[in-house]
Amino acid sequence: MSYKIPMGPYHPALEEPYKLDLICEGETVTDARLHIGFNFRGIEHLAETRNYIQVVALMERVCGICSNIHTLTLCQAMEGLTGQTPPPAPSTSASSWPSSNACTPMSSGPASPPSSWASKPCS
């Protein structure tokens, strides 16, 4: 008599959430069918139905502890697949900041900004 024993998606013997179907003939396992990619939250399917920018936001929510590594890995994979390279990181040296505090929201200044502020970039 043939029967199937499903294991997973969560089982103490499994390290990852995948599904395993064991096909048995009596007490002997004759076949095993592995279903990789099973995730209860359906992250893979959600990612397939979104654009690149939406997928980046989705990957940040895969895990609450290690959210940055999922996003970094996704971005590096997309860069490799598309042949794109990220732009260079901006300089954070003191010389790149505006010389006055005119752009800070807590600056004590007049109610209407002077016209000279228009020429200063607020970044």
SVG drawing of the C-alpha trace seen along z (x, -y; Angstrom):
<svg xmlns="http://www.w3.org/2000/svg" viewBox="-2 -89 38 91">
<polyline fill="none" stroke="black" stroke-width="0.4" points="0.0,0.0 1.4,-3.4 0.9,-6.5 2.4,-10.0 3.8,-11.6 4.0,-15.4 6.8,-17.2 6.8,-20.9 6.7,-23.7 7.7,-23.8 9.1,-20.8 11.7,-20.5 14.0,-18.5 14.0,-21.1 16.3,-24.1 14.5,-26.1 10.8,-26.4 10.5,-24.0 8.0,-21.2 9.0,-17.6 6.6,-14.9 7.8,-11.3 6.2,-8.6 6.2,-5.3 5.5,-1.7 4.8,0.0 7.6,-1.1 10.0,-1.9 10.5,-5.4 10.4,-5.0 10.4,-8.6 10.9,-12.1 9.5,-15.3 11.1,-18.5 9.2,-21.8 11.7,-24.6 10.7,-28.2 7.7,-27.7 7.2,-30.6 4.0,-31.1 4.0,-34.8 4.4,-34.4 7.3,-36.8 8.4,-35.3 5.0,-35.7 4.7,-39.2 8.1,-40.1 7.1,-38.6 4.1,-40.9 5.9,-44.2 8.3,-46.5 12.0,-46.9 11.4,-49.8 8.5,-48.1 10.5,-44.9 13.3,-46.9 10.7,-48.0 9.3,-44.5 12.7,-43.0 13.2,-45.3 10.3,-43.5 11.4,-39.9 13.1,-39.8 12.9,-42.2 16.4,-41.4 18.4,-41.4 16.4,-43.7 19.5,-45.4 21.2,-42.3 18.1,-41.2 17.9,-44.7 21.6,-44.8 21.7,-41.4 18.6,-42.2 20.2,-45.4 23.5,-43.8 21.7,-41.0 19.7,-43.5 22.8,-45.5 24.5,-42.3 21.6,-41.2 21.0,-44.5 24.7,-45.5 24.1,-48.7 26.5,-50.3 25.4,-52.6 26.3,-56.2 29.3,-57.3 28.5,-58.1 28.3,-61.8 31.1,-63.4 30.2,-64.1 33.2,-66.4 32.7,-69.6 33.4,-71.6 30.3,-70.2 27.9,-71.7 26.5,-75.2 28.5,-77.8 25.6,-79.1 22.8,-77.4 20.2,-79.0 18.8,-75.7 18.3,-74.1 14.6,-74.1 15.5,-75.3 17.6,-78.3 16.5,-81.5 16.0,-83.9 13.5,-86.3 10.0,-85.0 10.6,-85.4 13.9,-84.2 16.2,-86.7 16.7,-86.5 20.3,-85.4 19.1,-82.0 17.7,-81.1 21.2,-80.7 22.3,-78.4 21.5,-74.7 19.6,-73.0 20.6,-69.4"/>
</svg>
